[in-house]
Amino acid sequence: MIPLRESMILKNEFAIVAVALDRSANGDRLMLKDIRTGKISYFDPLELESLVWSSHKDLTDLLDPSKTRWIHEVDDLES
């Protein structure tokens, strides 16, 4: 389990995530954890800057949960 130091929880009606600064790698990065599933991803400054320069239109496919997020849940229920 990764300790969530310097972390905060962000939530709305669609998602709940923990956000923390991770200093264990070869430079600071942002750690995001989906509280519902436990999935964790890390983002370095270049990846975060790319998000800043993206438009909401650029993120449309990424924000559609049917494309990535819930695909395996049906498989899990059938097993």
C-alpha positions in Angstrom: 0.0 0.0 0.0 1.3 3.4 -0.9 1.2 6.0 1.9 -0.8 9.1 0.9 1.3 11.8 2.4 0.4 15.4 1.5 -2.8 14.0 0.0 -6.3 15.3 -0.6 -9.5 13.7 -1.7 -11.5 15.1 -4.6 -15.0 13.9 -5.3 -18.2 14.7 -7.2 -21.2 12.6 -8.2 -19.1 10.8 -10.9 -15.8 10.0 -9.2 -13.7 10.1 -6.0 -9.9 10.3 -6.2 -7.0 10.7 -3.9 -4.3 13.1 -5.1 -0.8 13.1 -3.6 2.7 14.3 -4.3 5.0 11.4 -4.8 8.7 12.0 -4.2 9.9 8.4 -4.3 10.8 8.4 -8.0 13.6 10.2 -10.0 11.8 13.5 -9.5 8.5 14.7 -8.2 5.3 13.4 -9.7 1.6 13.4 -9.0 -0.1 10.2 -7.8 -3.8 9.8 -8.5 -5.8 6.9 -6.9 -9.3 5.9 -7.9 -10.8 5.3 -4.5 -13.6 3.1 -5.9 -11.2 0.6 -7.7 -7.8 1.2 -6.0 -6.2 1.9 -9.4 -3.2 4.2 -9.2 -1.5 6.3 -11.9 1.5 8.6 -11.7 2.0 11.7 -13.8 5.3 13.6 -14.3 5.5 17.3 -15.0 5.6 16.9 -18.8 2.4 14.8 -18.7 0.7 17.3 -16.5 1.8 20.2 -18.7 0.3 18.4 -21.7 -3.1 18.3 -19.8 -2.9 22.0 -19.2 -2.4 22.6 -23.0 -5.2 20.2 -23.9 -8.7 21.4 -24.7 -11.8 19.8 -23.3 -12.4 18.5 -26.8 -9.1 16.7 -26.8 -10.1 14.9 -23.7 -13.6 13.8 -24.8 -12.6 10.1 -25.5 -10.6 10.0 -22.3 -13.6 11.2 -20.2 -16.0 8.6 -21.7 -16.1 5.9 -19.1 -17.6 3.3 -21.5 -14.4 3.3 -23.5 -12.0 2.3 -20.7 -13.3 2.4 -17.2 -16.2 -0.1 -17.1 -15.2 -2.5 -19.8 -13.8 -5.2 -17.5 -16.7 -5.0 -14.9 -18.9 -7.0 -17.2 -16.2 -9.6 -17.6 -15.8 -9.7 -13.8 -19.5 -10.3 -13.3 -19.6 -13.2 -15.7 -16.6 -15.0 -14.1 
